[in-house]
Amino acid sequence: MRMKFAAALVALLSLSSPCFAQTPPATTTPGTGAADKVAVPIWPVSTVALPEQAVPASFSLGQIEGVDPALLSGVTAKGFARKVAVENQSIGQILVMSVAKGEREETISTEGLTAQFDAKDTNQLFPEKTMEVSGSKSALVAALERLAAPKADDKEKREIKDDVSENPASGSGGNNSEAAGYKTPTVTAAPANEEKEPVTEYRTSTDNCPVRIDMVQGTAVQQNKIQTFTDGALTNDGECTDGAPSYPLKKSYLSCPVDVVDLATMKAWPQYSLYYIDDAGENHPVGECVQDTETVYTITEDEAQCPIFLDFTDGKAVPQAAFVYINRNNSTVQARGCENSTKSAALTMTESAANCPLRHDFAGGRSYELSMWTYLRGGVTYQGAPCTDTGRSFVQEVVYADAGGNNICPAITNMTTKTAILQSRRRITVDGVPQFVTECTPDTATTAILSTTDGCMDPSKWTHDLAANISYGQERFYYLKAGGSREYVTTCQTSAVSYPHSVTITGYQHHDDQLWAYPLMTVTITVNGSPYTIASSQVLPGAAQMVYQPNGTTDKPSGSKSYDGCNAYSNTTRFERWTRPDETEFLKDVGAGTPVGPTWACTYSGGSNVSDWPMVAGSEWWAANDPWDQNDLYASYRATRIAVRDDGTTVSSQTATKTFHCGHDYDGKGNPAGTNPTCPSYPTSSAVSSWRAELGW
């Protein structure tokens, strides 16, 4: 295979010769005479790229004149393809080296079958495009016969292949060692006294056979004929009959761009011609353009296609319309040009000067009135024609001031040169109404700009430099108009006139936290003999700090108390005494002072009244008094005494229980038998007084 590819490259290189690409050789190579040359129709099995370097390619074979179709059945041609540049031309080249069927492959010859073609507009070969290669018919037939021979011939085939491979291609151009070494097989002549049987061969051909158009079936049928060859000579050309290939007829509307239009019925129809595409992918037209009666276009009147017609003689705007229809490509087609619309009536045009600006001739000092024709359609006003002169004109006058004497334009002032330039405008009067026709225009005359303090003597608006103890007055600038009145060009601004300050201390701003004070100053100036206060009791910039003077300490009640039981002490705060610059005193808190006291701070409750001493429940008991032969009755009484401080705190709580003699009984000594005393709920007041004294309550 390496040797075969080398041979293919050599063959392709030989095809790139400019001489070969443009002029056929004058003589045939040995073994490939003109009678032996055959044209072979081929097409790529799949799309093949055409690079500058040769690439492998496989091709299908068509019917070949003089070759048994059975030899071509199922056979694929193999070779190479590329594209080269030769003298500013792009040449496509095909080289078929072998034929293959299944796994078997036979080399045709070292020269192979070749073709050259114009490849300027393509970089690929397509299966639907049939090409034609040419070369030795005998070599091709021999390769096809070897391919069709039984496998027993494999050895012989290999020998042939080996012979071919022993002479690799070398050199370039038209010289090829394989072609030089190739010899036509020797044919042994039959004895003169032997008569050969004639060889009859039947070939299918489309030569001179037309394509029959079947309008009923809608197809184009390729006709062919069976030719009879006897010993290679045509003995019967056959008659053309319908063959197997047939192609459907298709409609082409692009080839018939003119539609059929009937303005009477307001209808239109497209036209088409028939064509078919053959196996090579080529289009073939069939017949002339015919009307497509199945596709009908409705013609309508369309005003959007036309501009409106303006009749200035009659003052009318006449709508125009064209006849149009929508074709099968959804495009609007005009069937008739613009004429007066049958749907919209003529519109009245009006002429108005309000729609146009004035035309100004400043050199001539006049302004001219213009007018415009308009018409109303669908609520929208349209312009019928450009603005044109009406014949009316107005004189232009140069105006500097209005009726009140005020300038209508501001003057152009130059404060560096202290000069002013007046400006004016041109004015016309139309139907009693004045109107300006120019903007402000500077004049050529100048006037001096002067200064004055008039209107600038309000000291509250002056500049006061408190740090420098000086104030500056104000002035403004003006120029004199033609009538002698002033026209001020600036507002009041600071002037160079100065006024010294008079400063008086009127108080102090205390800073007790820092133990110093600022003096509060009142600043005045004298304006036209009258004083004017600039700052009243203010701290001036740069004012000195005046320190406080120490004056001992003092304690003052703080309003809080401290306690030791029922003893209360009044707390104090200690203050440093400082004398301010204005002789007032500032007391600085420096902490706690010496407490004052003590004083009694408690009150008692409980144990003072009889009701404070209730009897303890179940506390009654009897005691025998034998000497008197009697029994004494006793009970326990209890009270609680509480001490509460003036801050609400309970300082102490004391509970005491005391015994009270309630009475006794008598046994046979004058008392009735069975009479017993009882204890009261509360003791007597004398008992309570005795108990309190005992308890210290």
Number of C-alpha atoms within 10 A of each C-alpha: 7 9 14 20 18 15 26 26 20 24 29 26 17 18 24 21 15 14 13 14 19 10 8 9 10 6 8 11 14 12 18 20 13 12 8 12 18 21 17 20 16 22 21 21 17 14 14 20 18 21 14 12 12 22 16 16 21 22 23 19 22 17 16 18 14 16 18 17 14 10 15 22 13 11 21 19 26 21 22 23 27 25 26 21 14 14 10 8 13 16 19 26 24 28 28 28 24 22 25 19 16 9 5 13 19 24 25 27 23 27 24 23 27 22 19 22 14 13 19 13 7 12 14 15 22 17 18 16 13 18 22 18 18 17 24 22 23 19 23 24 17 17 22 25 15 22 24 19 12 9 12 8 13 14 10 12 19 12 12 13 16 11 10 20 18 10 19 18 22 15 12 16 17 17 14 20 15 21 20 14 12 17 11 10 10 6 6 6 6 9 8 7 6 7 8 9 7 10 10 13 17 16 19 18 18 16 11 11 15 14 20 15 20 13 10 6 9 14 18 23 19 20 21 22 19 16 17 18 18 13 12 12 12 14 13 12 14 14 12 18 17 16 15 10 13 20 18 16 21 16 16 16 18 10 14 15 12 13 20 18 17 12 12 6 9 16 17 24 20 22 22 21 20 20 20 21 16 16 13 13 13 10 11 13 15 15 11 11 19 16 15 17 11 7 12 15 18 15 22 16 20 17 21 11 16 16 12 19 16 20 15 13 6 9 18 20 22 20 22 24 24 21 20 23 22 15 17 13 6 8 9 12 13 17 21 14 12 20 16 17 18 11 12 12 13 18 17 17 22 16 15 14 16 11 14 16 13 19 16 17 12 12 6 9 14 16 19 17 20 21 21 21 24 22 19 14 11 5 7 7 10 12 14 21 13 11 20 16 15 13 9 10 17 17 15 22 16 15 16 19 14 10 7 6 12 12 17 15 18 17 21 15 20 13 13 6 9 15 17 22 17 20 22 21 19 19 20 20 13 13 7 7 7 10 12 15 17 14 12 18 15 15 14 8 9 14 16 15 19 15 14 14 15 12 11 17 15 13 17 10 14 19 16 20 13 16 10 10 16 16 21 18 22 23 20 19 20 22 23 15 14 9 7 8 11 13 16 16 19 13 12 21 16 16 16 9 10 14 15 16 21 16 19 14 14 12 17 19 15 21 15 15 7 9 18 20 21 20 22 21 20 20 22 22 20 13 13 8 7 8 12 15 15 19 16 15 16 18 18 18 10 9 13 12 14 17 18 23 16 14 13 9 14 15 17 14 16 14 9 11 15 14 16 11 15 20 14 21 19 17 19 20 19 19 19 17 18 22 17 21 18 12 10 9 16 19 15 17 15 11 11 15 17 14 19 14 14 14 12 15 17 20 13 16 13 18 22 18 16 18 16 18 23 16 23 16 10 8 12 17 14 14 11 13 12 8 6 10 12 15 18 17 19 18 22 21 20 17 21 15 16 16 20 17 19 13 11 9 12 16 15 14 13 13 11 14 14 16 16 19 16 17 14 18 20 17 14 10 11 7 11 11 11 8 10 14 11 12 18 12 15 20 25 15 13 10 16 23 16 12 18 15 10 9 10 7 13
